[in-house]
Amino acid sequence: MDRIETEEIDRRGLICGDAYDFQGDERDIIFLSMVAAPNERIGPLVKEADKRRFNVAASRARDQLWLFYSANLNDLNPNCMRYKLLSYCLEPKPAQPEIDESVFDSQFERDVYDQITARGYRVIPQFKVASYKIDLVVEGMKNRLAVECDGDEWHGPDSFDADMHRQRVLERCGWTFWRIRGHEYYRNPGKALDSLWKKLDMMGIRPGSDNSQYESSTEEETKSSNSHEGESQDDNIDEKFHETTTEESTAQEKKQEESHKDIDDDFLWISKIDPRIWNKLGHWAKMNNYFKPHERAHLFNISRKVLKKIVPYPGQVKRARKLYERAVKLGFRSI
């Protein structure tokens, strides 16, 4: 980083640091350094804080993750997070998350889920985005597709308008939808899903391409988007990257529900902003020496996301909104 000019760092959005420096952010390529001397005792990293830190570090890459290491598996404790990360990188294994049968709204959803996962795709049922839920989300290395299962018995005509409103809101935030009706599926399941396989292929979503023991952090970041800036780093990382489990306390669920309205407002707000504004704002801040380099890099990153119709994480949206509002107070004009 010392050999690269500040302007180039800003232009490329480069960041060098630990997991804390990548909260709510992503990069196309991530280089991880895991160096330990094999001739010395290597203490195992087994605490919950270690698990969260490694989960964050390993889930930041959109395209490629490069791991540089000095110790081999034989030098590490099998329970250590270093061992688990290295063993995964040496031999990646597809891993569909375990799903509770009760999570599905209908047998129809379950049947479609079974058909998709049978082909090796990673599928998350009842995927939460702010206060909304998507029936099924098929995740790939660079993309994801929302699958909605429509049927008179389950959704019904009365909920059609609400479903379409929800879809329009999420499409403005970059989501792509594919819908299937119950009567079409049960008449001929194979034919009904033909267009889905073509859609997934067109979007670059491949079977088994994204499956990882390191969980997608989208849902975790959704829950943490209402974090306060004054919290300590440890509290903040716990909030933002707390692993989702089926045993969450009532207090945590209540807090999540209370934050949904703020997240909705942020998503609706950013959907109304001209995508070109973010690039303009980044250059304006750079010319006037406003904001820190990583904050300007975040503005350019948001610009790239919205122009490519990639859904930003709730934490990224909230951060961009705060920077925008600060810029307006400093004299920035979008017109």
Buried (B, 14 or more C-beta within 10 A) or exposed (E): EEEEEEEEBBBEBBBEEEBEEBBBBBBEEBEBEBEBEEEEEBEBBEEEEBBBBBBBBBBBBBEEBEBEBEBEEEBBEEEBBBBBBBBBBEEBEEBEEEBEEEEBBBEBBBBBBEBBBEBEBBBBBBBBBBBBEBBBBBBBBBBBBBBBBBBEEBBEEEEEEEBEEBBEBBBBBBBBBBEBBBEBBEEEEEEBBEEBBEBBEEBEBBBBBBBBBBBBBBBBBBBBBBBEEEEEEEEBBBBBBBEBEEEBEEEBEEBBEEBBEBBBBBBEBBBEBEBEBBBBBBBBBBEEEBBEBBBBBBBBBBBBBBEEEBBBBBBBBBBBBEBBEBBEEEEBEEE
